[in-house]
Amino acid sequence: MQEELKKFSVAQLFNFCIGFFGLQFAWQMRIILSGPVTESLGASPLIFGLIWLAGPISGIIVQPIIGALSDTTQTKFGRRVPYLLLGALFGSLGLILLPHSGYFASLFGESAPALLGLCIAAVMIWLIDACVNAAQGPYRALIPDNIPKSQHAEANSYLSFAIGLGSVVAAGTAPFLKYVFNFQMSVSAQFLMAGIAFMLGMLWTCITIRERQIKQEELEVTGEVANTTFAQKIKEFFAISPEVTKICAMQFFTWIGLMSLMIFFTQFVVHILYQVPDLTLLDAAQKAIFDEKNAQGQNFSSICFAVFNLICFIIALPIGYFATKYGNKIVHFVSLLTMAAAYLVMAMSANPIVVMVAMAVAGIGWASTLALPFAMLSNYIKPGTEGSVMGIFNIFIAAPQVLVCTLLAWFIDASKFTQGGYQNNHWEYAFIVGAIMLIVSAIISITIKENK
């Protein structure tokens, strides 16, 4: 079936990933700034972690359901396009509204509980994460749908390229305007920019990508999958090959490591590198003392994420080339170990320049993770089941995040110390845990027998 598909040209591959650029632009802004937004509303490290549960729970529930639905959806617009459009529309709305959560709470009057603003912010974050997941699974399924197997690693590397570029632009815009034009972009303006990028990027993909018409035998397979229970789907998923189990285990530990960085890096920069204390314990006058350092820390975190994703952007296409030449697992093994080493450097350093360089090195592992596990798995996907398989596979990306949002968040919340007379937390512990998980993942990756 896949052999009948026409190879994509370089121009077509670039065009294919524009929607993912917008999706990642939105996701990156949510990663960088949701911490400062929720902390300003009174969220402790543990509460912040619990709010972050929106992402993994949405991934566990939304992606398998949407993936399976997109396999069986038949419209004149295609199977995947309706989910891409709806995800972008409602996700953009959540992005635009999130930074105004405190204002919406104030509309209920001065007697409204302080917790109300935080609850509204949590709802917006959950909406954003659910919509990103609703769009991401069907988007990934477009690769086995429309692109020949020989180009799967390459196509996934182009998505890594788009993720890197989208993240660089999202993270770098505010610091660029500050340092070049001395204009501090507001948090609400940055979220507005992300919402527009998400909507326009996905709209472009929906207009320019024509989905392949699936054939009768694929419809029959899809119908069989649709009529099975979720438990049966899981059973059949692991029955594909013993190597699929290894790939899932590899992803599980990888994403514990990745989210240890994604969730806690901005707070690490603000509180450890810039020595801003726990703001939830301070009154308004005390908070004002640290306003400038807080803004500086947020800007530096954005720069580090921009560098992290710039390396992902630069190395994404070479990763695909080396994977084709040397094998996915070898390249991924080296990339994961490189990322683990970078984490340990960050955990042991209080020098911003060293941390920035370590983030750049960590970007190698990020580029590999965004492409090669999906390329490994795609070789085992039966035509007609792409959405279901990608949805189930996403469980092993989402489920480990639950551990990070709960156990690791609790651990950081409990690890308090006093600095300059103020209380703070050991946010750097996140990188030590993350490095250990990445090493475990690398060991698993090298044992995988690739389906050639």
C-alpha positions as CSV (number, residue, x, y, z in Angstrom):
1,M,0.0,0.0,0.0
2,Q,2.6,2.5,1.1
3,E,4.8,1.7,-2.0
4,E,2.1,3.4,-4.2
5,L,2.5,6.7,-2.5
6,K,4.5,9.3,-4.3
7,K,7.6,10.7,-2.7
8,F,7.4,14.2,-1.3
9,S,9.7,16.8,-2.7
10,V,11.7,19.1,-0.4
11,A,9.3,21.9,-1.0
12,Q,6.3,19.6,-0.2
13,L,8.0,18.5,3.0
14,F,8.6,22.1,4.1
15,N,5.0,23.0,3.3
16,F,3.8,19.9,5.2
17,C,5.3,21.1,8.4
18,I,3.9,24.7,8.5
19,G,1.0,23.8,10.6
20,F,3.3,22.1,13.1
21,F,5.2,25.3,13.3
22,G,2.1,27.1,14.5
23,L,1.2,24.2,16.9
24,Q,4.7,24.3,18.5
25,F,4.7,28.1,18.6
26,A,1.6,27.9,20.8
27,W,2.9,25.0,22.9
28,Q,6.3,26.7,23.5
29,M,4.6,29.9,24.8
30,R,2.5,27.8,27.1
31,I,5.6,26.0,28.4
32,I,7.6,29.2,29.1
33,L,4.9,31.5,30.5
34,S,2.3,29.3,32.3
35,G,4.6,29.1,35.3
36,P,4.9,32.9,35.8
37,V,1.1,33.3,35.2
38,T,0.1,30.7,37.7
39,E,2.7,31.7,40.3
40,S,1.4,35.3,40.1
41,L,-2.0,33.9,41.1
42,G,-0.6,32.1,44.1
43,A,0.5,28.6,42.8
44,S,3.2,26.8,44.8
45,P,5.5,24.3,43.0
46,L,3.1,21.4,43.9
47,I,0.0,23.3,42.7
48,F,1.9,24.3,39.5
49,G,2.8,20.7,38.9
50,L,-0.8,19.6,39.4
51,I,-2.0,22.2,36.9
52,W,0.5,20.8,34.5
53,L,-1.4,17.5,34.7
54,A,-3.6,19.0,32.0
55,G,-1.0,18.0,29.4
56,P,-0.5,14.4,30.2
57,I,-4.1,13.7,31.1
58,S,-5.2,15.3,27.9
59,G,-2.6,13.2,26.1
60,I,-3.8,9.9,27.7
61,I,-7.5,10.6,27.1
62,V,-7.8,12.9,24.1
63,Q,-5.1,11.6,21.7
64,P,-6.2,7.9,21.6
65,I,-9.9,9.0,21.3
66,I,-9.2,11.6,18.6
67,G,-6.8,9.3,16.8
68,A,-9.3,6.5,16.6
69,L,-12.1,8.9,15.5
70,S,-9.9,10.5,12.8
71,D,-9.2,7.0,11.4
72,T,-13.0,6.5,10.8
73,T,-14.0,10.1,10.0
74,Q,-15.0,10.5,6.4
75,T,-15.7,14.1,5.2
76,K,-15.1,16.0,2.0
77,F,-12.3,17.8,3.8
78,G,-10.5,14.6,4.8
79,R,-10.1,12.4,7.9
80,R,-7.6,14.5,9.9
81,V,-8.3,18.1,8.8
82,P,-11.5,18.6,10.9
83,Y,-9.6,17.8,14.1
84,L,-6.7,20.0,13.1
85,L,-9.0,23.0,12.6
86,L,-11.1,22.5,15.7
87,G,-8.0,22.0,17.9
88,A,-6.4,25.2,16.5
89,L,-9.6,27.2,16.9
90,F,-10.3,26.4,20.6
91,G,-6.6,26.2,21.5
92,S,-6.0,29.7,20.2
93,L,-9.0,30.9,22.3
94,G,-7.5,29.4,25.4
95,L,-4.1,31.0,24.7
96,I,-5.6,34.4,24.3
97,L,-7.7,34.2,27.5
98,L,-5.1,32.5,29.9
99,P,-3.1,35.6,30.9
100,H,-6.4,37.5,31.7
101,S,-7.5,34.9,34.3
102,G,-7.0,37.3,37.2
103,Y,-9.1,39.9,35.4
104,F,-11.9,37.4,34.8
105,A,-11.9,36.5,38.5
106,S,-12.1,40.2,39.5
107,L,-15.4,40.4,37.6
108,F,-17.0,38.4,40.3
109,G,-16.3,41.2,42.8
110,E,-13.9,41.9,45.6
111,S,-15.4,39.1,47.7
112,A,-14.5,36.5,45.1
113,P,-11.9,34.0,46.5
114,A,-8.3,34.5,45.6
115,L,-8.3,30.9,44.3
116,L,-10.8,31.7,41.6
117,G,-8.2,33.3,39.3
118,L,-6.0,30.3,39.6
119,C,-8.9,28.0,38.9
120,I,-9.7,30.0,35.7
121,A,-6.1,29.8,34.6
122,A,-6.1,26.0,35.2
123,V,-9.2,25.7,33.0
124,M,-7.5,27.7,30.2
125,I,-4.4,25.5,30.5
126,W,-6.4,22.4,30.3
127,L,-8.3,23.7,27.2
128,I,-5.0,24.6,25.5
129,D,-3.4,21.2,26.2
130,A,-6.5,19.3,25.2
131,C,-6.6,21.1,21.9
132,V,-2.9,20.8,21.2
133,N,-3.3,17.0,21.8
134,A,-6.4,16.9,19.6
135,A,-4.5,18.4,16.7
136,Q,-1.1,16.7,17.3
137,G,-2.2,13.1,16.9
138,P,-4.0,13.4,13.6
139,Y,-1.2,15.6,12.3
140,R,1.4,12.9,13.1
141,A,-0.9,10.4,11.4
142,L,-0.7,12.4,8.2
143,I,2.8,11.0,7.7
144,P,2.0,7.3,7.3
145,D,-1.3,8.3,5.6
146,N,0.4,10.2,2.8
147,I,4.1,9.7,2.7
148,P,6.0,6.5,1.7
149,K,7.8,4.5,4.3
150,S,11.1,5.3,2.8
151,Q,10.6,9.0,3.8
152,H,9.1,8.5,7.3
153,A,12.3,9.3,9.2
154,E,12.9,12.3,6.9
155,A,9.3,13.6,7.2
156,N,9.5,13.3,11.0
157,S,12.7,15.2,11.0
158,Y,11.0,18.0,9.1
159,L,8.4,18.1,11.8
160,S,11.3,18.4,14.3
161,F,12.6,21.2,12.1
162,A,9.3,23.0,12.3
163,I,9.1,22.4,16.1
164,G,12.5,23.9,16.5
165,L,11.8,26.9,14.3
166,G,8.4,27.5,15.9
167,S,9.9,27.3,19.4
168,V,12.8,29.6,18.5
169,V,10.5,32.3,17.2
170,A,8.1,31.9,20.1
171,A,10.8,32.0,22.8
172,G,13.0,34.6,21.1
173,T,10.5,37.3,20.1
174,A,10.1,39.0,23.5
175,P,13.8,39.0,24.4
176,F,14.7,40.3,21.0
177,L,12.3,43.2,21.3
178,K,13.7,43.9,24.8
179,Y,17.4,43.8,24.0
180,V,17.3,45.4,20.5
181,F,14.5,48.0,20.9
182,N,14.2,48.1,24.7
183,F,10.5,47.2,24.5
184,Q,9.2,44.7,27.0
185,M,6.5,42.6,25.4
186,S,3.7,41.9,27.8
187,V,2.7,38.3,28.8
188,S,-0.7,38.8,27.3
189,A,0.7,40.1,24.0
190,Q,3.0,37.0,23.8
191,F,0.0,34.7,24.3
192,L,-2.0,36.6,21.7
193,M,0.8,36.1,19.2
194,A,0.9,32.4,20.0
195,G,-2.9,32.0,19.4
196,I,-2.6,33.8,16.0
197,A,0.3,31.6,15.0
198,F,-1.5,28.4,16.0
199,M,-4.6,29.3,14.0
200,L,-2.9,30.6,10.9
201,G,-0.4,27.8,10.7
202,M,-2.9,25.0,11.0
203,L,-5.3,26.8,8.6
204,W,-2.5,26.8,6.0
205,T,-1.9,23.1,6.3
206,C,-5.6,22.3,6.1
207,I,-5.9,24.4,2.9
208,T,-2.7,23.1,1.1
209,I,-2.5,19.5,2.1
210,R,-4.8,17.1,0.3
211,E,-5.3,13.9,2.2
212,R,-4.9,10.6,0.3
213,Q,-8.2,8.8,-0.4
214,I,-8.0,5.5,1.6
215,K,-8.7,2.3,-0.2
216,Q,-11.3,-0.3,0.4
217,E,-9.0,-2.7,2.2
218,E,-7.8,0.0,4.5
219,L,-11.4,1.0,5.2
220,E,-12.0,-2.6,6.2
221,V,-9.0,-2.6,8.6
222,T,-10.2,0.8,10.0
223,G,-13.7,-0.6,10.5
224,E,-12.3,-3.6,12.4
225,V,-10.2,-1.3,14.6
226,A,-13.2,1.0,15.3
227,N,-15.3,-2.0,16.4
228,T,-12.8,-3.2,18.9
229,T,-12.7,-2.1,22.6
230,F,-9.9,0.1,23.8
231,A,-8.4,-2.9,25.8
232,Q,-8.4,-4.9,22.6
233,K,-6.6,-2.1,20.8
234,I,-4.0,-2.0,23.5
235,K,-3.5,-5.7,23.3
236,E,-3.2,-5.7,19.5
237,F,-0.9,-2.7,19.7
238,F,1.7,-4.7,21.8
239,A,1.1,-7.8,19.7
240,I,2.5,-6.1,16.6
241,S,6.1,-6.9,17.7
242,P,8.2,-7.2,20.9
243,E,10.1,-4.2,19.7
244,V,7.0,-2.0,20.0
245,T,7.1,-2.7,23.7
246,K,10.7,-1.5,23.9
247,I,10.0,1.6,21.9
248,C,7.1,2.5,24.3
249,A,9.4,1.9,27.3
250,M,12.0,4.1,25.8
251,Q,9.5,6.8,25.2
252,F,8.2,6.5,28.8
253,F,11.6,7.2,30.4
254,T,12.5,9.8,27.8
255,W,9.5,11.9,28.5
256,I,10.0,11.8,32.3
257,G,13.4,13.3,31.5
258,L,12.1,15.8,28.9
259,M,9.3,17.1,31.1
260,S,11.6,17.5,34.0
261,L,13.2,20.3,31.9
262,M,10.1,21.6,30.2
263,I,8.0,22.1,33.3
264,F,10.6,23.4,35.7
265,F,13.2,25.2,33.7
266,T,11.7,28.7,33.8
267,Q,11.2,28.4,37.6
268,F,14.8,27.2,37.9
269,V,16.1,30.2,36.0
270,V,14.0,32.7,38.0
271,H,14.5,31.3,41.4
272,I,18.0,29.7,41.3
273,L,20.0,31.7,38.6
274,Y,18.3,35.0,39.4
275,Q,17.7,34.3,43.1
276,V,14.1,35.3,43.2
277,P,12.5,33.8,46.3
278,D,9.2,31.9,46.5
279,L,6.8,34.7,45.5
280,T,3.8,32.9,46.9
281,L,5.0,33.6,50.4
282,L,5.5,37.4,49.9
283,D,3.1,40.3,50.1
284,A,2.6,42.8,47.3
285,A,5.3,45.2,48.6
286,Q,7.9,42.4,48.9
287,K,7.0,41.0,45.4
288,A,7.6,44.5,43.9
289,I,11.2,44.3,45.1
290,F,11.8,41.4,42.8
291,D,9.8,42.6,39.8
292,E,12.9,43.4,37.7
293,K,14.8,40.2,38.5
294,N,11.6,38.2,37.8
295,A,11.3,39.8,34.4
296,Q,15.0,39.3,33.7
297,G,14.7,35.6,34.6
298,Q,11.7,35.1,32.4
299,N,13.5,36.8,29.5
300,F,16.6,34.7,30.0
301,S,14.6,31.5,30.2
302,S,13.0,32.5,26.9
303,I,16.5,33.0,25.4
304,C,17.6,29.5,26.7
305,F,14.5,27.9,25.2
306,A,15.2,29.7,22.0
307,V,18.8,28.4,21.9
308,F,17.5,24.9,22.9
309,N,15.1,24.9,20.0
310,L,17.5,26.6,17.6
311,I,19.8,23.6,17.9
312,C,16.8,21.4,17.4
313,F,15.9,23.4,14.3
314,I,19.5,23.2,12.9
315,I,20.1,19.6,13.6
316,A,16.6,18.2,12.8
317,L,17.4,17.5,9.1
318,P,20.9,16.1,9.7
319,I,19.3,13.8,12.3
320,G,17.1,12.4,9.6
321,Y,20.1,11.9,7.3
322,F,22.3,10.2,10.0
323,A,19.4,8.0,11.0
324,T,18.9,6.8,7.4
325,K,22.7,6.1,7.2
326,Y,23.5,4.6,10.6
327,G,20.1,3.5,11.9
328,N,17.5,5.3,14.1
329,K,18.5,3.6,17.4
330,I,22.2,4.4,17.2
331,V,21.6,8.1,16.5
332,H,18.9,8.2,19.2
333,F,21.1,6.5,21.8
334,V,23.9,9.0,21.3
335,S,21.5,11.9,21.4
336,L,19.9,10.8,24.7
337,L,23.2,10.4,26.4
338,T,24.3,13.9,25.2
339,M,21.1,15.4,26.6
340,A,21.6,13.6,30.0
341,A,25.1,15.0,30.3
342,A,23.8,18.5,29.6
343,Y,21.2,18.1,32.3
344,L,23.9,17.3,34.9
345,V,25.9,20.3,33.9
346,M,22.8,22.5,34.4
347,A,22.1,21.0,37.8
348,M,25.6,21.7,39.1
349,S,26.0,25.2,37.7
350,A,24.8,28.6,38.8
351,N,26.4,30.4,35.8
352,P,23.8,31.6,33.3
353,I,26.2,31.2,30.3
354,V,27.0,27.6,31.2
355,V,23.3,26.9,31.6
356,M,22.6,28.4,28.2
357,V,25.4,26.3,26.6
358,A,24.0,23.2,28.3
359,M,20.5,24.0,27.0
360,A,22.0,24.2,23.5
361,V,23.6,20.7,23.8
362,A,20.3,19.4,25.2
363,G,18.6,20.5,22.0
364,I,20.3,17.6,20.2
365,G,18.4,15.1,22.2
366,W,15.2,17.1,21.7
367,A,15.5,17.0,18.0
368,S,16.1,13.2,18.0
369,T,13.1,12.6,20.4
370,L,10.8,14.5,18.1
371,A,11.6,12.4,15.1
372,L,13.3,9.0,15.6
373,P,10.9,7.2,18.0
374,F,8.0,8.0,15.6
375,A,10.1,6.8,12.7
376,M,10.9,3.5,14.5
377,L,7.2,2.9,15.3
378,S,5.9,3.9,11.9
379,N,7.5,0.8,10.4
380,Y,5.1,-1.4,12.4
381,I,1.9,0.5,11.6
382,K,-0.8,-1.4,9.6
383,P,-2.4,0.9,7.0
384,G,-5.8,2.2,8.2
385,T,-4.8,2.2,11.9
386,E,-2.4,5.2,11.9
387,G,-4.5,7.4,14.1
388,S,-5.2,4.7,16.7
389,V,-1.6,3.6,16.9
390,M,-0.3,7.2,17.3
391,G,-3.0,7.8,19.9
392,I,-2.0,4.8,21.9
393,F,1.7,5.6,21.5
394,N,1.1,9.0,22.9
395,I,0.1,7.4,26.2
396,F,3.7,6.6,26.7
397,I,4.5,10.3,26.2
398,A,1.7,11.5,28.4
399,A,1.7,9.0,31.3
400,P,5.3,9.7,32.5
401,Q,4.4,13.4,32.7
402,V,1.9,12.6,35.4
403,L,4.8,11.4,37.5
404,V,6.7,14.6,36.9
405,C,3.7,16.8,37.7
406,T,3.0,15.0,40.9
407,L,5.9,13.1,42.5
408,L,8.7,15.4,41.2
409,A,6.7,18.5,41.8
410,W,6.0,17.3,45.4
411,F,9.7,16.6,45.8
412,I,10.7,20.1,44.7
413,D,8.0,21.6,46.9
414,A,9.4,19.8,49.9
415,S,13.1,20.7,49.2
416,K,13.1,24.1,50.7
417,F,16.1,26.3,51.7
418,T,16.7,29.8,52.9
419,Q,18.5,32.3,50.7
420,G,19.0,36.0,51.7
421,G,16.4,35.7,54.4
422,Y,13.8,34.4,52.0
423,Q,12.5,30.9,51.3
424,N,13.2,29.1,48.1
425,N,13.1,25.6,46.5
426,H,15.8,23.4,44.9
427,W,14.4,23.5,41.4
428,E,17.7,22.1,40.0
429,Y,16.7,18.7,41.4
430,A,14.5,18.3,38.4
431,F,17.5,18.0,36.1
432,I,19.2,15.3,38.2
433,V,16.1,13.2,38.1
434,G,15.7,13.9,34.4
435,A,19.3,12.9,33.6
436,I,18.8,9.5,35.3
437,M,15.7,8.9,33.3
438,L,17.3,9.8,30.0
439,I,20.2,7.4,30.7
440,V,17.7,4.6,31.3
441,S,15.9,5.4,28.1
442,A,19.2,5.4,26.1
443,I,20.0,1.9,27.5
444,I,16.6,0.6,26.3
445,S,17.0,2.3,22.9
446,I,20.2,0.4,22.1
447,T,18.4,-3.0,22.6
448,I,15.7,-2.3,20.0
449,K,15.9,-4.4,16.8
450,E,14.8,-2.1,14.0
451,N,12.4,-3.3,11.4
452,K,14.2,-2.6,8.1
